[in-house]
Amino acid sequence: MTKKVAAAVKPPQALPAGYAGIHGGIVQLLDATRQAAARSVNSLMTASYWEIGRRIVEAEQKGRRRAGYGEQLMERLSGDLTPRFGRGFGVNNLENMRRFFLAYPLAEISQTVSGKLSLTELSQAFTLPWSAYVRLLSVADAHARSFYAQEAMRGGWSVRQLDRQIGSQFYERTALSKDKAMMLAKGGQPRPEDAVTPDEAIKDPYVLEFLNLKDEYSESDLETALIQRLEDFLLELGEGFTFVGRQRWLRIDQTWYRVDLLLFHRKLRCLVIIDLKLGSLSHADTGQMHMYCNYAKEHWAYADENPPVGLILCADKGQALARYALEGLPTQVMAANYRTVLPDAEMLQKEVASTRDLLQARGLLKP
């Protein structure tokens, strides 16, 4: 009988002298550098968006005698800029740039910069990220908007903290308070959920759009494998699915969302939005999918297409689920037709389960 010999276990190597200090210093350096890089990109992006807004407003003023000139200008600019520079130049974001210039006019900006307004000088005037200015534009009252901007700059607020303060009506509560200094000091204290890591700052959807970068690298290995397999499965069904896009961003009000997979069904002539959930399915997920479908109908679908439909796939360890969001369709007849043509939910559930089990066997998914 062959005697088993235990494999030799190498003892852990002692750390070099002073390693903790060197490692800690490098971590701090890299974090600071990435934060500085995000700030630099944001400030230059914001400066260029202000300048684009200025040019749009000036063009509108020259064409003010022509009815609908502003709308025509926006549509044409978006149509010409998007193919070359990416999704950051949709009509909505161009409108944000226009409103941004009007909210921060030349007279106000020229107080903080000197001489000719180059992009470098303009960037010095805008110390908040573009996401923060977009959130500020939602504040109708000019005094409140100025208050939030000043406090955000003074206190170094993150976009999340700014959003929380605006949502809690911090300006109105401070104005009514008898001890305004106490309110400002207390309100300026960040919460743990307000923190934005350098990684998150770099991957801000606005920054990714400005640089025309995709965010697919942010997917986990599990999400990537699941979506890729399910995408292949649906396209191989022979039921008329065609690929449109993956990891598609959408912005509703001031919040960003991302759908995992976008397909088009040729027979139904509608978009099919697919969202993957790694945890259990909740009622909120269904409501969110209806919101996605409404957005897609308005912004992604063509006029001659049928309303989009949503498909929620749940890869929870306990039970795999697949659920269509058909309740928001205009008629029950249309919903029944969709059910007849679309792949059976039970078949999709089995595919999700088998894919999950396969990934688990390969060590991608913990049992």
Steps between C-alpha positions, in 0.01 A plus 500: 500500500630835405565724794361851466748771566361827630588796285746734660343821620718802464506716810376853445782736416575777740416847375795720405594760755278806473264333251180617670608861468602464134178315410278747684672796338457357149131428565447860615692631198296297251167589665593869497618480138181331383290757684702780341459339157124478546486866612712607202282316248184632665615862507607497133180320402289752690689791342446361151130442573465862619666617177269276292203646688622853422527425131153341494345803673674743265386299197143499635508875548611553141221274377234624742272623223459148365236293677634179651860586416630390843340156474628452145849605606506253790375209290749568221795546737414179685466308175838622373700488824383165639644277223840666541522571875263248658186494714586808708355729235136405503237773489447483877866553585533778241203666671685462832798683347276780379334535840840481669625804308182693579531413869867604510521792254815662371483789746505258793776283357726791403531594868694181570718486190713762330568596139382286213278213609703196402383154603778487759381823659137395481584172672632699798157657541318165521632300793202266530452196273257525211262259676472754782416784263235286330348438843519872581315585179198315640475763777261764363572774756821686406579590865463138610713382207775749591481392866542131417786572260687711756451250780604211277822681405568618856434164661639281223168322459479198276222482241317256727516740792380786279211288376406406856507860620288624212255217554471583872440872425811603691481857363143553620570342839809716547309816404234424763748403772580737786853364522618500141865445592407181685289382207782562252755323718272202560382479139854509369591177676516216244339164557664168411267456203610839360852379424605467135810290437758599234383197300139621508605854408685376191204279404244780535266447201549861389879455500473174307273668246731800465800275438284270282595199713290193563435379853507130422821456697308575820297180472584216733619173349172341602284768338709492184474123469127490572407778262723365223350151531142627513563731207632209294209282611234751396666576166524126425130439563410595144208708627603824333724659765772739382770658716480876572730566793634396837541702821284785367484808725185708546435803718160561659474835677841528668563128551702269275390144432648227283328212323702186437387407152292662224362287216249558221232248408440510127162323504356714780685808372590613850801547725554237770673632813670231708615561855692247708459473877758301697286510813132428562228668296295776666192703405727802462688322220178462300410866553848603393472293183174677411687828544771374262236404243337843517838666455590273207167569332566874512875511431615176332208364297411623151156642426387196299604245765282335759546581872814348662469204730713413802644166608636460853733206556577402858802277565450464875659190656167392644290516185550623145216715367405665172221755487366715218376853576191503277252679726597840362402421140210702354255207464450148630485378140852632437623343826349165397669525159834574662461193723429282199808611307761549775696203639328320785599631843545149640747414226698815583493410870651161423770663288584748778519214750718281278732792422524583867583138585764488226664816632485359850677183384771713343549691824360832378194477722524390862254228602 
